[in-house]
Amino acid sequence: MASGSTARTETRSAARLAAMRGEATRLDWPGRIRLALRSAAIVVLLIVFVPLHYLYRIFAYGSPFPMYFLRCVARVSGARVEIVGTPLRRDVFFIANHISWIDILALAGASGTAFVAKYELSQVPVIGWLCALNRTVFVQRENRLGVAQQINALREALADNWSVTVFPEGTTTDGHSLLPFKSSILSVLEPPPPGVLVQPVMIDYGAVGEEIGWIGDEGGLNNARRILSRPGSFPVRIHYLEPFSPEEYRGRKAIAAKAREEIEEALLAALDHPLRDFAHTVAPIRYVAPADRGAPPPHG
């Protein structure tokens, strides 16, 4: 007979697999209570921090309250953030792997960084608004005509926030894979703004990466419900790696390759197994999952 902890683990794994197929996660009563309590706590944090933010903006620019708020929301959501290494505080372009919307809460709470994120995230209730509060630059990857406008928005965010984070994999993964980096999002570094450095960042959720990850056909709202209803807490280790000057590399593709190399090395050191192929096709970066590698290549 399986132990209680084993049964709970199997139940969560089954729920995760169902969510990946696009099925709505069914919550038991303890899960519903956790979801309600955490949601209520986030509302309280909103009531406290949002007025403080706008009040601060009356007298000065660069309010710290979005950073404090997102740091608290990460903790309420169950994340226990551990920082490894030292993040640069200004004139820095962070390049990170991507697993969950929790990444944004944890990274913003750790450094106050602004973000570049896919447009779909702006449509997730509450989360999209919170990202915008922190001056996230939402990118429509299929909008080729708006590339110049998006690059200008990136430059403005870098100037205003002193740091910007990008997730060049083009999607979230399971924490055990690392997709090719889409270098077009690094066009803002051609040429690099004066004095700006690039700092690779590796995010590691340990054994719960697959459970936390927002992957497959799961909707954003369902993923949020699933995470906010789970019992206990989970680790989020943010590894700030050695920064480098983008001027030492010839163009965005070389910069992307250098950052990915550093992140891959750090991820391999954190895991107890080699990286594995991501199980889902990602059209924006032309990645084809092993199960689909006999089919016509994706377009996008």
Beta strands, then each sheet from edge to edge (+ up, - down):
strand 1: 79-84
strand 2: 92-96
strand 3: 114-118
strand 4: 137-139
strand 5: 163-166
strand 6: 197-204
strand 7: 234-240
sheet 1: 1+ 7+ 6- 2- 5- 3- 4-
end
